[in-house]
């Protein structure tokens, strides 16, 4: 399973990403970053890439560069809860979707 993670830089920026091991990912990112990085939150998700993309879209007005954003303390505190809500929404969509991979070919 993969995680959607939130890392805070000592300069106040936040990185939203996906990794199997967010702790190791934070260490990897730290080697190329002159600001101290702290893993704030990680949420195990069935659809991590979809959750990450949705979060990037949600926070587009707070976008800095790449996967880095300016988030508030409230957004930090609610990160896990929001990830779980989004992941659950994707589970529901998958469960109740009438468009399956099998019959997708009929629409193409």
Helices and strands as residue ranges (DSSP letters): E 2-9, E 14-19, H 22-31, E 37-45, H 48-58, G 60-62, E 63-65, E 68-69, H 73-77, H 79-96, H 101-107
